[in-house]
Amino acid sequence: MQSDHFDLNRCIGALSTRFSSRLGAGASQEYHQRFQIGVVEWRILCHLAVEPWSNVIAMANSIGLDKSSISRALTAMEKRGLVEMRDGARRRREANLTREGLELHRAVLPVARARESALLSGFDAAETEQLLSYFHRLIANLPKVEEDAQRRAGPDR
């Protein structure tokens, strides 16, 4: 029998938002106190450490944040000397880590790894791989969610 209420403790969207918000807030607080950066800047540092000279669109797709947040963070990071900017293909600005940006990435990395290790305490290696697999499958299913929403909206939309 179906209930008249929506149980937020069994809702993937609500649980993922609660999880992400709490994890991000804690990381942001620690990173601000220790390194004077937030989670957005940390994610940009991580992205650029792997993919130098990336544009905002590539970063948004990679780290799952909106382009305006990334652009604002890049402006502040450039002023701080953490990234350098250049004109790229199709008039898109591209960013790369400076020496200072790479050093900051190296400094924050052990802290980020320690936070993740604490988060995954009680999970064995196989469970961690399974959890990662589930996240990747959920992300891959997001277009299906939007397709389903389009169908429900009908042809007039």
VMD Tcl script that draws the C-alpha trace (Angstrom):
set ca {
  {0.00 0.00 0.00}
  {1.33 3.41 -0.98}
  {1.50 6.13 1.65}
  {0.11 9.67 1.34}
  {3.47 11.22 2.18}
  {6.87 11.33 0.58}
  {9.51 9.89 2.93}
  {12.55 12.14 2.62}
  {14.66 9.52 4.40}
  {14.11 7.23 1.40}
  {14.34 9.92 -1.29}
  {17.62 9.77 -3.24}
  {17.43 13.47 -4.16}
  {16.84 14.62 -0.59}
  {19.48 12.30 0.85}
  {22.08 13.28 -1.75}
  {21.40 16.98 -1.12}
  {21.67 16.56 2.65}
  {24.88 14.54 2.25}
  {26.46 16.94 -0.25}
  {25.50 20.05 1.76}
  {26.93 18.75 5.02}
  {30.08 17.36 3.41}
  {30.68 20.56 1.44}
  {30.02 22.84 4.42}
  {32.50 20.98 6.59}
  {35.13 20.95 3.88}
  {34.59 24.61 3.11}
  {34.98 25.53 6.78}
  {38.22 23.57 7.18}
  {39.68 24.73 3.85}
  {38.84 28.37 4.63}
  {40.45 28.17 8.05}
  {43.58 26.37 6.89}
  {44.08 27.51 3.29}
  {41.78 30.53 2.67}
  {39.88 28.72 -0.08}
  {36.43 27.20 -0.33}
  {35.15 23.99 -1.87}
  {34.64 25.60 -5.29}
  {38.26 26.73 -5.41}
  {39.41 23.30 -4.21}
  {37.47 21.55 -6.96}
  {38.93 23.93 -9.54}
  {42.44 23.23 -8.23}
  {41.77 19.48 -8.54}
  {40.41 19.81 -12.06}
  {43.26 22.00 -13.30}
  {45.88 19.75 -11.72}
  {44.65 17.00 -14.04}
  {43.43 19.07 -17.02}
  {45.55 22.22 -17.47}
  {44.26 25.02 -19.67}
  {40.59 24.14 -19.25}
  {37.70 26.46 -19.94}
  {34.75 27.14 -17.65}
  {32.44 24.78 -19.58}
  {34.85 21.86 -19.20}
  {35.22 22.60 -15.49}
  {31.46 22.87 -15.00}
  {30.94 19.50 -16.66}
  {33.75 17.91 -14.66}
  {33.02 19.21 -11.18}
  {29.27 19.66 -11.40}
  {29.06 23.33 -10.53}
  {27.43 26.18 -12.42}
  {29.54 28.27 -14.77}
  {28.96 31.53 -12.90}
  {30.32 30.08 -9.61}
  {33.37 28.80 -11.44}
  {33.92 32.13 -13.23}
  {33.70 34.09 -9.97}
  {36.11 31.68 -8.26}
  {38.57 31.87 -11.18}
  {38.56 35.68 -11.02}
  {39.42 35.57 -7.31}
  {42.00 32.83 -7.84}
  {43.66 34.83 -10.63}
  {43.89 37.90 -8.35}
  {45.46 35.69 -5.70}
  {47.99 34.32 -8.21}
  {46.70 30.72 -8.12}
  {45.68 30.55 -11.78}
  {46.67 32.22 -15.02}
  {44.20 32.90 -17.80}
  {44.49 33.00 -21.59}
  {42.21 33.22 -24.59}
  {41.45 29.75 -25.93}
  {39.50 28.20 -28.77}
  {36.24 29.91 -29.81}
  {37.04 32.95 -27.65}
  {36.69 30.92 -24.45}
  {38.96 31.83 -21.58}
  {41.15 29.01 -20.33}
  {42.76 28.59 -16.92}
  {45.90 26.89 -15.72}
  {47.46 26.56 -12.28}
  {50.42 28.76 -11.48}
  {53.29 27.48 -9.35}
  {51.46 28.88 -6.31}
  {48.27 27.09 -7.38}
  {50.11 23.78 -7.72}
  {51.70 24.27 -4.31}
  {48.32 24.99 -2.76}
  {46.87 21.88 -4.42}
  {49.71 19.79 -2.95}
  {49.12 21.32 0.50}
  {45.36 20.70 0.54}
  {45.51 17.20 -0.98}
  {46.48 15.32 2.23}
  {43.70 17.09 4.13}
  {41.14 16.20 1.44}
  {42.34 12.60 1.45}
  {42.08 12.45 5.25}
  {38.51 13.81 5.10}
  {37.59 11.18 2.51}
  {39.24 8.44 4.56}
  {37.21 9.47 7.60}
  {34.05 9.54 5.48}
  {34.70 6.01 4.22}
  {35.63 4.56 7.62}
  {33.86 1.24 8.03}
  {33.79 0.62 4.29}
  {36.14 -2.00 2.89}
  {37.81 -1.60 -0.51}
  {35.11 -3.59 -2.33}
  {32.32 -1.53 -0.74}
  {34.11 1.70 -1.67}
  {34.39 0.55 -5.30}
  {30.72 -0.45 -5.26}
  {29.73 2.95 -3.85}
  {31.73 4.70 -6.56}
  {30.08 2.50 -9.16}
  {26.63 3.42 -7.82}
  {27.45 7.15 -7.97}
  {28.67 6.83 -11.57}
  {25.54 4.89 -12.54}
  {23.29 7.49 -10.92}
  {25.10 10.28 -12.78}
  {24.77 8.35 -16.04}
  {21.01 8.04 -15.41}
  {20.46 11.80 -15.03}
  {19.65 12.31 -18.74}
  {16.94 9.63 -18.41}
  {15.38 11.59 -15.55}
  {15.20 14.68 -17.76}
  {13.81 12.67 -20.70}
  {11.12 11.31 -18.40}
  {10.28 14.84 -17.25}
  {9.97 15.95 -20.89}
  {7.54 13.09 -21.58}
  {5.41 14.06 -18.58}
  {5.38 17.68 -19.77}
  {3.70 16.59 -22.98}
  {4.02 17.74 -26.57}
  {2.96 21.36 -25.88}
  {6.15 22.12 -24.04}
}
mol new
graphics top color blue
foreach p $ca { graphics top sphere $p radius 0.5 }
foreach p [lrange $ca 0 end-1] q [lrange $ca 1 end] { graphics top cylinder $p $q radius 0.2 }
display resetview
